[in-house]
Amino acid sequence: MLALTLGPLVVPTGIVALAVALLVAAAVGHWAGRRRHIGIGSTLADMLLAAVLAARIAFVATWFELYRSAPWSMLDIRDGGFTAWAGVLAAVLVGGWQGWRSARLRKPLMLGLLAGAFSWSMTPGLFRVGNEPTLAEVADVPLATLQGAPASLSLLAAGKPMVVNLWATWCPPCRREMPLLAAAQRQQPGVSFVFANQGEDAPTIAQYLVAEQLPLANVLRDQATALGRKIGSMGLPTTLFYDAQGRLVGTHIGALSAASLASNLQRLGGAPGAGASSASGLTAVKPAAGDRR
């Protein structure tokens, strides 16, 4: 499962698991420090803030060339651009510093963090995170070309890494990222890009592609939205990154930026042109006038 759908809101399971872990840590820390009226909520908040800032800064620094043309996009954390190790290091340093300053805080903080870590370790069982289907396991999802011919993801992969984008013409974030993905498809011949439209008819899709002047290859129809249900994400856009062995090595829910796309392409080991140097050929694409929403 990649995301939980709560009415119109789609929340990645990773964020849900982090929120649960923080709540568990805060509750256990409060219980451990109740006799001395010590809570760890403010410390956890400081650790979280430090982690987010450090992870974002490290990611932007890594892919700075892709942010240079649109500096304000550095602040748009919706692109999912974070460097995990930098965030963890920052959180540990802040927690360690506050624990060193206050001896009374150490025991509640340690117990709270251990409880939070245990809660986080239970995430795979609660949300089936890490058990997302491989390319072989989604190959039986019925897809069709715009002409109505049956299509297979495994045949389109042809032994290459594959990027599968779930989208719809009515989805503003999908429309914003589509020019970037179209450019990547042209620039990355070693990666197979597939655009699986969710639930729309062929004339609607074809009209949109012509109007937006998007010469995409491998545009497929998933009339029953079976692919979204199979992978556990009904939020659009959702992008899946499979390596040459068909393993799911990256996912992204929401609009991709040039940097977040390049970062995920880099994880597709063995893909020609997917490294940092060549991925920097991707550029930030400004949305068309009708898509600034």
Secondary structure, DSSP 8 states (H G I E B T S, - for coil): --EEEETTEEEEHHHHHHHHHHHHHHHHHHHHTGGGT---HHHHHHHHHHHHHHHHHHHHHHTHHHHTTSGGGGG-GGG----HHHHHHHHHHHHHHHHHH-HHHHHHHHHHHHHHHHHHHTHHHHH-TT----HHHHTTS-EEETTS-EE-HHHHHTTS-EEEEEE-TT-HHHHHHHHHHHHHHHH-TTSEEEEEEES--HHHHHHHHHHTT---SSEEEETT-HHHHHHT--SSSEEEEE-TTS-EEEEEES---HHHHHHHHHTSTT-TT-SHHHHTT-------GGG--
